[in-house]
């Protein structure tokens, strides 16, 4: 039989929430303890579910660096963070530096997605190891937890290795493979 659905929050209908499922894109601290129910109706009547109480926990865990990779063009470093970070803090050039020898400059930061940034660097020396330091990058939580000051990462520049590559191609040829 045809069913209709109406979701409620604290016994008030939620506009447009008329599907079998209801999803909250992002819960805020103010949403803590809100009660949600669904009323299901068909031609013979309706029934309302028991309430589901939402619990919102504060994220107090700061982001960390999980990966740093170089590029075959020797002028980029890609940093992966443990959780989504804000565009503003992740995209700030002043929050990144390479220390030690050999020295490496950073000329730009590009936020690729909420957990990944790419640094445009000076030319990297093949096979060299660079000490990265990251500060002031915040996660997207309400608390805005900040990465530990001077969080370390290591960039290992690409290194060419002798070898060969083979590529075979059969175009418009019949057969089993």
DOGUSE-444866 format. One record per residue (C-alpha): residue in one letter; z, y, x. Coordinates in steps of 0.5 Angstrom, whole numbers, plus 2048, in hexadecimal, padded with zeros to 3 digits. Layout:
BEGIN
{A, {Z, Y, X}};
...
END
This chain:
BEGIN
{X, {800, 800, 800}};
{X, {7FF, 807, 802}};
{X, {805, 80A, 806}};
{X, {807, 811, 807}};
{X, {80C, 814, 80C}};
{X, {810, 81A, 80D}};
{X, {814, 81B, 813}};
{X, {81B, 81F, 813}};
{X, {81F, 822, 818}};
{X, {826, 823, 816}};
{X, {824, 822, 80F}};
{X, {81E, 827, 80F}};
{X, {817, 825, 80E}};
{X, {813, 826, 815}};
{X, {80D, 82A, 813}};
{X, {807, 825, 815}};
{X, {80B, 81F, 817}};
{X, {808, 81A, 812}};
{X, {806, 814, 816}};
{X, {809, 80E, 817}};
{X, {80B, 810, 81E}};
{X, {80E, 817, 820}};
{X, {80E, 819, 827}};
{X, {812, 81F, 82A}};
{X, {80E, 822, 830}};
{X, {814, 824, 834}};
{X, {81B, 824, 832}};
{X, {81F, 82A, 833}};
{X, {827, 82A, 834}};
{X, {827, 82E, 82E}};
{X, {824, 827, 82B}};
{X, {82A, 823, 82D}};
{X, {82E, 820, 827}};
{X, {828, 821, 822}};
{X, {827, 81C, 81D}};
{X, {820, 819, 81B}};
{X, {81E, 815, 815}};
{X, {818, 813, 811}};
{X, {817, 813, 80A}};
{X, {811, 80D, 808}};
{X, {80E, 80E, 801}};
{X, {80A, 80A, 7FD}};
{X, {808, 80A, 7F5}};
{X, {80E, 806, 7F4}};
{X, {813, 80A, 7F7}};
{X, {816, 80D, 7FE}};
{X, {81B, 80B, 803}};
{X, {81E, 80F, 809}};
{X, {820, 80C, 80F}};
{X, {827, 80C, 813}};
{X, {827, 812, 817}};
{X, {825, 811, 81F}};
{X, {82A, 816, 823}};
{X, {826, 819, 829}};
{X, {82A, 81A, 82F}};
{X, {827, 81F, 835}};
{X, {82A, 81E, 83C}};
{X, {829, 823, 841}};
{X, {825, 821, 847}};
{X, {829, 823, 84D}};
{X, {826, 81F, 852}};
{X, {821, 823, 857}};
{X, {81A, 822, 859}};
{X, {819, 81E, 85F}};
{X, {813, 81D, 863}};
{X, {810, 816, 862}};
{X, {809, 817, 866}};
{X, {805, 81B, 86B}};
{X, {7FE, 819, 86D}};
{X, {7F9, 81D, 871}};
{X, {7F1, 81D, 870}};
{X, {7EB, 81B, 873}};
{X, {7E9, 822, 874}};
{X, {7EF, 823, 878}};
{X, {7F1, 82A, 874}};
{X, {7F5, 827, 86E}};
{X, {7FC, 824, 86D}};
{X, {7FE, 821, 866}};
{X, {805, 821, 864}};
{X, {808, 81D, 85F}};
{X, {80E, 81E, 85B}};
{X, {813, 819, 858}};
{X, {813, 81D, 851}};
{X, {80F, 823, 84E}};
{X, {810, 829, 851}};
{X, {80F, 831, 84F}};
{X, {808, 834, 850}};
{X, {80B, 83A, 853}};
{X, {810, 837, 858}};
{X, {80B, 831, 85A}};
{X, {805, 836, 85B}};
{X, {809, 83B, 85F}};
{X, {807, 83B, 866}};
{X, {80D, 83E, 869}};
{X, {811, 837, 867}};
{X, {80D, 833, 86C}};
{X, {80D, 833, 873}};
{X, {80B, 82E, 879}};
{X, {810, 82E, 87F}};
{X, {810, 82C, 886}};
{X, {80A, 82A, 88B}};
{X, {804, 82A, 889}};
{X, {804, 830, 885}};
{X, {801, 830, 87E}};
{X, {7FF, 836, 87A}};
{X, {7FF, 836, 872}};
{X, {7FA, 83B, 86F}};
{X, {7FA, 839, 868}};
{X, {7FE, 834, 863}};
{X, {7FA, 831, 85D}};
{X, {7FE, 82E, 857}};
{X, {7FA, 828, 855}};
{X, {7FF, 825, 850}};
{X, {806, 826, 84E}};
{X, {808, 821, 854}};
{X, {803, 822, 859}};
{X, {801, 828, 85D}};
{X, {7FC, 829, 863}};
{X, {7FD, 82E, 869}};
{X, {7F7, 831, 86C}};
{X, {7F8, 830, 874}};
{X, {7F6, 832, 87A}};
{X, {7F2, 82D, 87E}};
{X, {7F6, 827, 87F}};
{X, {7F6, 823, 886}};
{X, {7F3, 81C, 885}};
{X, {7F9, 817, 884}};
{X, {7FE, 81C, 885}};
{X, {805, 81C, 881}};
{X, {807, 823, 87E}};
{X, {80E, 824, 87B}};
{X, {80E, 827, 874}};
{X, {814, 82B, 871}};
{X, {814, 82D, 86A}};
{X, {819, 831, 867}};
{X, {81A, 835, 860}};
{X, {816, 830, 85C}};
{X, {819, 82F, 855}};
{X, {818, 82A, 850}};
{X, {816, 82B, 849}};
{X, {81C, 829, 846}};
{X, {821, 82E, 842}};
{X, {826, 82E, 848}};
{X, {820, 830, 84C}};
{X, {822, 82B, 852}};
{X, {820, 82E, 859}};
{X, {81E, 829, 85F}};
{X, {823, 829, 864}};
{X, {821, 82F, 869}};
{X, {81D, 82D, 86F}};
{X, {81B, 826, 86C}};
{X, {817, 822, 871}};
{X, {811, 81F, 871}};
{X, {80C, 81C, 876}};
{X, {804, 81D, 876}};
{X, {801, 818, 87A}};
{X, {7FA, 81B, 87B}};
{X, {7F4, 816, 87A}};
{X, {7F2, 812, 880}};
{X, {7EB, 810, 881}};
{X, {7EA, 809, 883}};
{X, {7E4, 805, 886}};
{X, {7E1, 800, 882}};
{X, {7DB, 7FF, 87D}};
{X, {7D9, 7FF, 876}};
{X, {7D4, 7FB, 872}};
{X, {7D1, 7FC, 86C}};
{X, {7CC, 7F7, 868}};
{X, {7C8, 7F8, 862}};
{X, {7C3, 7F4, 85E}};
{X, {7C0, 7F8, 859}};
{X, {7BC, 7F5, 853}};
{X, {7BD, 7EE, 856}};
{X, {7BF, 7E8, 852}};
{X, {7C4, 7E3, 853}};
{X, {7CB, 7E1, 852}};
{X, {7CF, 7E6, 856}};
END
